[in-house]
Amino acid sequence: MNKETLLTDWNFMRILRLGLGIYIAFQAFETHSIFSGVVAVFFLFQAITNTGCCGSNGCAVPTKKSNSDSIEEIEYKEIK
């Protein structure tokens, strides 16, 4: 994992995972709950590595469009 992965592409879901992870971690510390600690680590790992249940943007729609500079010629037929 590189520094660029940590500092770029912060979207709403990534911030939400970070917030939930921190909140659940505090709750796990206060209640001494191991299960809550595991869930907190899971959310924090997802936020830090920018992964989800489907992998890194596995369920997301691609945002980059193909950069096609060629213009496709269309042939028309005259119907009589």
Backbone atoms as SQL, in Angstrom:
CREATE TABLE atoms (id INTEGER PRIMARY KEY, chain TEXT, resi INTEGER, resn TEXT, atom TEXT, x REAL, y REAL, z REAL);
INSERT INTO atoms VALUES
  (1, 'A', 1, 'MET', 'N', 0.848, -1.167, 0.000),
  (2, 'A', 1, 'MET', 'CA', 0.000, 0.000, 0.000),
  (3, 'A', 1, 'MET', 'C', 0.899, 1.237, 0.000),
  (4, 'A', 2, 'ASN', 'N', 0.559, 2.176, -0.857),
  (5, 'A', 2, 'ASN', 'CA', 1.386, 3.372, -0.957),
  (6, 'A', 2, 'ASN', 'C', 0.666, 4.590, -0.369),
  (7, 'A', 3, 'LYS', 'N', 1.396, 5.671, -0.295),
  (8, 'A', 3, 'LYS', 'CA', 0.882, 6.899, 0.316),
  (9, 'A', 3, 'LYS', 'C', -0.259, 7.487, -0.511),
  (10, 'A', 4, 'GLU', 'N', -0.200, 7.309, -1.824),
  (11, 'A', 4, 'GLU', 'CA', -1.228, 7.855, -2.706),
  (12, 'A', 4, 'GLU', 'C', -2.586, 7.217, -2.429),
  (13, 'A', 5, 'THR', 'N', -2.607, 5.924, -2.134),
  (14, 'A', 5, 'THR', 'CA', -3.858, 5.234, -1.834),
  (15, 'A', 5, 'THR', 'C', -4.506, 5.796, -0.571),
  (16, 'A', 6, 'LEU', 'N', -3.700, 6.145, 0.403),
  (17, 'A', 6, 'LEU', 'CA', -4.238, 6.673, 1.652),
  (18, 'A', 6, 'LEU', 'C', -4.793, 8.079, 1.510),
  (19, 'A', 7, 'LEU', 'N', -4.189, 8.889, 0.656),
  (20, 'A', 7, 'LEU', 'CA', -4.523, 10.305, 0.619),
  (21, 'A', 7, 'LEU', 'C', -5.492, 10.703, -0.482),
  (22, 'A', 8, 'THR', 'N', -5.796, 9.833, -1.429),
  (23, 'A', 8, 'THR', 'CA', -6.658, 10.214, -2.542),
  (24, 'A', 8, 'THR', 'C', -7.936, 9.386, -2.561),
  (25, 'A', 9, 'ASP', 'N', -8.885, 9.852, -3.356),
  (26, 'A', 9, 'ASP', 'CA', -10.153, 9.170, -3.613),
  (27, 'A', 9, 'ASP', 'C', -10.984, 8.959, -2.348),
  (28, 'A', 10, 'TRP', 'N', -11.111, 9.991, -1.531),
  (29, 'A', 10, 'TRP', 'CA', -11.965, 9.908, -0.346),
  (30, 'A', 10, 'TRP', 'C', -13.375, 10.286, -0.765),
  (31, 'A', 11, 'ASN', 'N', -14.284, 9.323, -0.715),
  (32, 'A', 11, 'ASN', 'CA', -15.674, 9.562, -1.051),
  (33, 'A', 11, 'ASN', 'C', -16.534, 9.375, 0.199),
  (34, 'A', 12, 'PHE', 'N', -17.836, 9.515, 0.033),
  (35, 'A', 12, 'PHE', 'CA', -18.747, 9.453, 1.171),
  (36, 'A', 12, 'PHE', 'C', -18.663, 8.109, 1.890),
  (37, 'A', 13, 'MET', 'N', -18.658, 7.004, 1.158),
  (38, 'A', 13, 'MET', 'CA', -18.642, 5.688, 1.800),
  (39, 'A', 13, 'MET', 'C', -17.345, 5.447, 2.555),
  (40, 'A', 14, 'ARG', 'N', -16.244, 5.930, 2.032),
  (41, 'A', 14, 'ARG', 'CA', -14.964, 5.741, 2.717),
  (42, 'A', 14, 'ARG', 'C', -14.919, 6.531, 4.018),
  (43, 'A', 15, 'ILE', 'N', -15.440, 7.751, 4.003),
  (44, 'A', 15, 'ILE', 'CA', -15.502, 8.564, 5.217),
  (45, 'A', 15, 'ILE', 'C', -16.478, 7.942, 6.217),
  (46, 'A', 16, 'LEU', 'N', -17.597, 7.403, 5.713),
  (47, 'A', 16, 'LEU', 'CA', -18.566, 6.744, 6.590),
  (48, 'A', 16, 'LEU', 'C', -17.953, 5.521, 7.270),
  (49, 'A', 17, 'ARG', 'N', -17.210, 4.712, 6.523),
  (50, 'A', 17, 'ARG', 'CA', -16.536, 3.545, 7.121),
  (51, 'A', 17, 'ARG', 'C', -15.530, 3.968, 8.186),
  (52, 'A', 18, 'LEU', 'N', -14.796, 5.041, 7.922),
  (53, 'A', 18, 'LEU', 'CA', -13.829, 5.536, 8.901),
  (54, 'A', 18, 'LEU', 'C', -14.540, 6.009, 10.169),
  (55, 'A', 19, 'GLY', 'N', -15.618, 6.759, 9.999),
  (56, 'A', 19, 'GLY', 'CA', -16.370, 7.240, 11.145),
  (57, 'A', 19, 'GLY', 'C', -16.966, 6.098, 11.960),
  (58, 'A', 20, 'LEU', 'N', -17.568, 5.119, 11.270),
  (59, 'A', 20, 'LEU', 'CA', -18.127, 3.958, 11.978),
  (60, 'A', 20, 'LEU', 'C', -17.040, 3.165, 12.686),
  (61, 'A', 21, 'GLY', 'N', -15.910, 3.000, 12.034),
  (62, 'A', 21, 'GLY', 'CA', -14.812, 2.257, 12.643),
  (63, 'A', 21, 'GLY', 'C', -14.306, 2.914, 13.913),
  (64, 'A', 22, 'ILE', 'N', -14.162, 4.234, 13.874),
  (65, 'A', 22, 'ILE', 'CA', -13.692, 4.960, 15.062),
  (66, 'A', 22, 'ILE', 'C', -14.736, 4.900, 16.172),
  (67, 'A', 23, 'TYR', 'N', -16.014, 5.101, 15.817),
  (68, 'A', 23, 'TYR', 'CA', -17.084, 5.063, 16.816),
  (69, 'A', 23, 'TYR', 'C', -17.182, 3.688, 17.469),
  (70, 'A', 24, 'ILE', 'N', -17.165, 2.645, 16.659),
  (71, 'A', 24, 'ILE', 'CA', -17.272, 1.287, 17.204),
  (72, 'A', 24, 'ILE', 'C', -16.028, 0.931, 18.011),
  (73, 'A', 25, 'ALA', 'N', -14.873, 1.443, 17.620),
  (74, 'A', 25, 'ALA', 'CA', -13.646, 1.185, 18.385),
  (75, 'A', 25, 'ALA', 'C', -13.738, 1.805, 19.783),
  (76, 'A', 26, 'PHE', 'N', -14.261, 3.029, 19.876),
  (77, 'A', 26, 'PHE', 'CA', -14.444, 3.641, 21.194),
  (78, 'A', 26, 'PHE', 'C', -15.440, 2.846, 22.037),
  (79, 'A', 27, 'GLN', 'N', -16.522, 2.399, 21.400),
  (80, 'A', 27, 'GLN', 'CA', -17.506, 1.602, 22.128),
  (81, 'A', 27, 'GLN', 'C', -16.914, 0.278, 22.591),
  (82, 'A', 28, 'ALA', 'N', -16.111, -0.338, 21.750),
  (83, 'A', 28, 'ALA', 'CA', -15.474, -1.604, 22.120),
  (84, 'A', 28, 'ALA', 'C', -14.511, -1.412, 23.272),
  (85, 'A', 29, 'PHE', 'N', -13.804, -0.285, 23.292),
  (86, 'A', 29, 'PHE', 'CA', -12.872, -0.007, 24.373),
  (87, 'A', 29, 'PHE', 'C', -13.618, 0.229, 25.693),
  (88, 'A', 30, 'GLU', 'N', -14.726, 0.975, 25.621),
  (89, 'A', 30, 'GLU', 'CA', -15.492, 1.268, 26.827),
  (90, 'A', 30, 'GLU', 'C', -16.185, 0.032, 27.400),
  (91, 'A', 31, 'THR', 'N', -16.711, -0.833, 26.536),
  (92, 'A', 31, 'THR', 'CA', -17.476, -1.994, 27.002),
  (93, 'A', 31, 'THR', 'C', -16.633, -3.257, 27.101),
  (94, 'A', 32, 'HIS', 'N', -15.366, -3.190, 26.698),
  (95, 'A', 32, 'HIS', 'CA', -14.460, -4.346, 26.699),
  (96, 'A', 32, 'HIS', 'C', -15.021, -5.503, 25.870),
  (97, 'A', 33, 'SER', 'N', -15.591, -5.153, 24.711),
  (98, 'A', 33, 'SER', 'CA', -16.203, -6.148, 23.834),
  (99, 'A', 33, 'SER', 'C', -15.227, -6.520, 22.717),
  (100, 'A', 34, 'ILE', 'N', -14.884, -7.788, 22.662),
  (101, 'A', 34, 'ILE', 'CA', -13.963, -8.265, 21.630),
  (102, 'A', 34, 'ILE', 'C', -14.636, -8.253, 20.262),
  (103, 'A', 35, 'PHE', 'N', -15.896, -8.657, 20.209),
  (104, 'A', 35, 'PHE', 'CA', -16.612, -8.683, 18.927),
  (105, 'A', 35, 'PHE', 'C', -16.693, -7.278, 18.325),
  (106, 'A', 36, 'SER', 'N', -17.016, -6.287, 19.143),
  (107, 'A', 36, 'SER', 'CA', -17.069, -4.907, 18.646),
  (108, 'A', 36, 'SER', 'C', -15.692, -4.440, 18.167),
  (109, 'A', 37, 'GLY', 'N', -14.652, -4.893, 18.829),
  (110, 'A', 37, 'GLY', 'CA', -13.305, -4.553, 18.400),
  (111, 'A', 37, 'GLY', 'C', -12.974, -5.133, 17.040),
  (112, 'A', 38, 'VAL', 'N', -13.413, -6.356, 16.800),
  (113, 'A', 38, 'VAL', 'CA', -13.177, -6.989, 15.491),
  (114, 'A', 38, 'VAL', 'C', -13.943, -6.247, 14.403),
  (115, 'A', 39, 'VAL', 'N', -15.192, -5.870, 14.692),
  (116, 'A', 39, 'VAL', 'CA', -15.989, -5.122, 13.717),
  (117, 'A', 39, 'VAL', 'C', -15.343, -3.762, 13.447),
  (118, 'A', 40, 'ALA', 'N', -14.826, -3.112, 14.488),
  (119, 'A', 40, 'ALA', 'CA', -14.156, -1.821, 14.320),
  (120, 'A', 40, 'ALA', 'C', -12.914, -1.957, 13.449),
  (121, 'A', 41, 'VAL', 'N', -12.127, -2.994, 13.680),
  (122, 'A', 41, 'VAL', 'CA', -10.931, -3.226, 12.864),
  (123, 'A', 41, 'VAL', 'C', -11.319, -3.478, 11.414),
  (124, 'A', 42, 'PHE', 'N', -12.410, -4.198, 11.190),
  (125, 'A', 42, 'PHE', 'CA', -12.897, -4.474, 9.835),
  (126, 'A', 42, 'PHE', 'C', -13.245, -3.175, 9.112),
  (127, 'A', 43, 'PHE', 'N', -14.017, -2.293, 9.766),
  (128, 'A', 43, 'PHE', 'CA', -14.385, -1.018, 9.141),
  (129, 'A', 43, 'PHE', 'C', -13.176, -0.119, 8.932),
  (130, 'A', 44, 'LEU', 'N', -12.275, -0.077, 9.887),
  (131, 'A', 44, 'LEU', 'CA', -11.076, 0.750, 9.738),
  (132, 'A', 44, 'LEU', 'C', -10.183, 0.238, 8.613),
  (133, 'A', 45, 'PHE', 'N', -10.061, -1.077, 8.486),
  (134, 'A', 45, 'PHE', 'CA', -9.271, -1.650, 7.390),
  (135, 'A', 45, 'PHE', 'C', -9.874, -1.271, 6.043),
  (136, 'A', 46, 'GLN', 'N', -11.208, -1.354, 5.938),
  (137, 'A', 46, 'GLN', 'CA', -11.860, -0.979, 4.683),
  (138, 'A', 46, 'GLN', 'C', -11.634, 0.495, 4.358),
  (139, 'A', 47, 'ALA', 'N', -11.697, 1.352, 5.368),
  (140, 'A', 47, 'ALA', 'CA', -11.517, 2.785, 5.119),
  (141, 'A', 47, 'ALA', 'C', -10.083, 3.108, 4.728),
  (142, 'A', 48, 'ILE', 'N', -9.126, 2.509, 5.406),
  (143, 'A', 48, 'ILE', 'CA', -7.720, 2.822, 5.133),
  (144, 'A', 48, 'ILE', 'C', -7.279, 2.296, 3.778),
  (145, 'A', 49, 'THR', 'N', -7.682, 1.081, 3.420),
  (146, 'A', 49, 'THR', 'CA', -7.245, 0.486, 2.166),
  (147, 'A', 49, 'THR', 'C', -8.176, 0.776, 0.996),
  (148, 'A', 50, 'ASN', 'N', -9.275, 1.501, 1.243),
  (149, 'A', 50, 'ASN', 'CA', -10.260, 1.835, 0.217),
  (150, 'A', 50, 'ASN', 'C', -10.813, 0.581, -0.458),
  (151, 'A', 51, 'THR', 'N', -11.154, -0.398, 0.344),
  (152, 'A', 51, 'THR', 'CA', -11.785, -1.606, -0.164),
  (153, 'A', 51, 'THR', 'C', -13.157, -1.744, 0.459),
  (154, 'A', 52, 'GLY', 'N', -13.977, -2.539, -0.169),
  (155, 'A', 52, 'GLY', 'CA', -15.298, -2.829, 0.361),
  (156, 'A', 52, 'GLY', 'C', -15.517, -4.322, 0.340),
  (157, 'A', 53, 'CYS', 'N', -16.738, -4.715, 0.455),
  (158, 'A', 53, 'CYS', 'CA', -17.033, -6.147, 0.423),
  (159, 'A', 53, 'CYS', 'C', -16.744, -6.743, -0.951),
  (160, 'A', 54, 'CYS', 'N', -16.812, -5.918, -1.991),
  (161, 'A', 54, 'CYS', 'CA', -16.570, -6.391, -3.350),
  (162, 'A', 54, 'CYS', 'C', -15.151, -6.091, -3.820),
  (163, 'A', 55, 'GLY', 'N', -14.281, -5.637, -2.961),
  (164, 'A', 55, 'GLY', 'CA', -12.931, -5.273, -3.368),
  (165, 'A', 55, 'GLY', 'C', -12.850, -3.786, -3.649),
  (166, 'A', 56, 'SER', 'N', -11.746, -3.357, -4.153),
  (167, 'A', 56, 'SER', 'CA', -11.524, -1.941, -4.403),
  (168, 'A', 56, 'SER', 'C', -12.420, -1.462, -5.538),
  (169, 'A', 57, 'ASN', 'N', -13.480, -0.754, -5.183),
  (170, 'A', 57, 'ASN', 'CA', -14.472, -0.241, -6.134),
  (171, 'A', 57, 'ASN', 'C', -15.038, -1.329, -7.033),
  (172, 'A', 58, 'GLY', 'N', -15.236, -2.517, -6.498),
  (173, 'A', 58, 'GLY', 'CA', -15.753, -3.638, -7.281),
  (174, 'A', 58, 'GLY', 'C', -17.181, -3.436, -7.733),
  (175, 'A', 59, 'CYS', 'N', -17.988, -2.769, -6.942),
  (176, 'A', 59, 'CYS', 'CA', -19.387, -2.558, -7.288),
  (177, 'A', 59, 'CYS', 'C', -19.637, -1.182, -7.887),
  (178, 'A', 60, 'ALA', 'N', -18.619, -0.374, -7.979),
  (179, 'A', 60, 'ALA', 'CA', -18.786, 0.992, -8.469),
  (180, 'A', 60, 'ALA', 'C', -18.822, 1.024, -9.996),
  (181, 'A', 61, 'VAL', 'N', -19.477, 2.042, -10.505),
  (182, 'A', 61, 'VAL', 'CA', -19.517, 2.265, -11.945),
  (183, 'A', 61, 'VAL', 'C', -18.225, 2.944, -12.338),
  (184, 'A', 62, 'PRO', 'N', -17.570, 2.501, -13.420),
  (185, 'A', 62, 'PRO', 'CA', -16.318, 3.137, -13.829),
  (186, 'A', 62, 'PRO', 'C', -16.531, 4.618, -14.156),
  (187, 'A', 63, 'THR', 'N', -15.633, 5.466, -13.678),
  (188, 'A', 63, 'THR', 'CA', -15.767, 6.898, -13.918),
  (189, 'A', 63, 'THR', 'C', -14.963, 7.370, -15.117),
  (190, 'A', 64, 'LYS', 'N', -13.946, 6.646, -15.497),
  (191, 'A', 64, 'LYS', 'CA', -13.130, 7.047, -16.636),
  (192, 'A', 64, 'LYS', 'C', -13.767, 6.524, -17.920),
  (193, 'A', 65, 'LYS', 'N', -13.884, 7.409, -18.879),
  (194, 'A', 65, 'LYS', 'CA', -14.438, 7.028, -20.169),
  (195, 'A', 65, 'LYS', 'C', -13.287, 6.787, -21.138),
  (196, 'A', 66, 'SER', 'N', -13.534, 5.927, -22.102),
  (197, 'A', 66, 'SER', 'CA', -12.494, 5.660, -23.087),
  (198, 'A', 66, 'SER', 'C', -12.262, 6.917, -23.918),
  (199, 'A', 67, 'ASN', 'N', -11.017, 7.208, -24.148),
  (200, 'A', 67, 'ASN', 'CA', -10.628, 8.409, -24.867),
  (201, 'A', 67, 'ASN', 'C', -10.431, 8.050, -26.331),
  (202, 'A', 68, 'SER', 'N', -11.511, 7.988, -27.056),
  (203, 'A', 68, 'SER', 'CA', -11.458, 7.609, -28.458),
  (204, 'A', 68, 'SER', 'C', -11.484, 8.869, -29.312),
  (205, 'A', 69, 'ASP', 'N', -10.375, 9.141, -29.984),
  (206, 'A', 69, 'ASP', 'CA', -10.281, 10.329, -30.830),
  (207, 'A', 69, 'ASP', 'C', -10.718, 10.061, -32.264),
  (208, 'A', 70, 'SER', 'N', -10.894, 8.810, -32.614),
  (209, 'A', 70, 'SER', 'CA', -11.278, 8.497, -33.986),
  (210, 'A', 70, 'SER', 'C', -12.789, 8.647, -34.147),
  (211, 'A', 71, 'ILE', 'N', -13.175, 9.212, -35.270),
  (212, 'A', 71, 'ILE', 'CA', -14.590, 9.405, -35.585),
  (213, 'A', 71, 'ILE', 'C', -15.021, 8.269, -36.490),
  (214, 'A', 72, 'GLU', 'N', -16.088, 7.635, -36.100),
  (215, 'A', 72, 'GLU', 'CA', -16.578, 6.481, -36.865),
  (216, 'A', 72, 'GLU', 'C', -17.421, 6.973, -38.037),
  (217, 'A', 73, 'GLU', 'N', -17.101, 6.486, -39.215),
  (218, 'A', 73, 'GLU', 'CA', -17.848, 6.834, -40.413),
  (219, 'A', 73, 'GLU', 'C', -19.121, 5.998, -40.465),
  (220, 'A', 74, 'ILE', 'N', -20.219, 6.660, -40.737),
  (221, 'A', 74, 'ILE', 'CA', -21.504, 5.983, -40.845),
  (222, 'A', 74, 'ILE', 'C', -21.916, 6.012, -42.304),
  (223, 'A', 75, 'GLU', 'N', -22.265, 4.857, -42.822),
  (224, 'A', 75, 'GLU', 'CA', -22.707, 4.755, -44.211),
  (225, 'A', 75, 'GLU', 'C', -24.219, 4.683, -44.244),
  (226, 'A', 76, 'TYR', 'N', -24.807, 5.497, -45.111),
  (227, 'A', 76, 'TYR', 'CA', -26.243, 5.518, -45.264),
  (228, 'A', 76, 'TYR', 'C', -26.615, 4.956, -46.625),
  (229, 'A', 77, 'LYS', 'N', -27.735, 4.243, -46.680),
  (230, 'A', 77, 'LYS', 'CA', -28.252, 3.731, -47.946),
  (231, 'A', 77, 'LYS', 'C', -29.552, 4.450, -48.256),
  (232, 'A', 78, 'GLU', 'N', -29.680, 4.885, -49.501),
  (233, 'A', 78, 'GLU', 'CA', -30.893, 5.574, -49.910),
  (234, 'A', 78, 'GLU', 'C', -31.928, 4.527, -50.292),
  (235, 'A', 79, 'ILE', 'N', -33.091, 4.649, -49.688),
  (236, 'A', 79, 'ILE', 'CA', -34.172, 3.692, -49.951),
  (237, 'A', 79, 'ILE', 'C', -35.205, 4.396, -50.860),
  (238, 'A', 80, 'LYS', 'N', -35.545, 3.723, -51.995),
  (239, 'A', 80, 'LYS', 'CA', -36.512, 4.300, -52.941),
  (240, 'A', 80, 'LYS', 'C', -37.769, 3.478, -52.998);
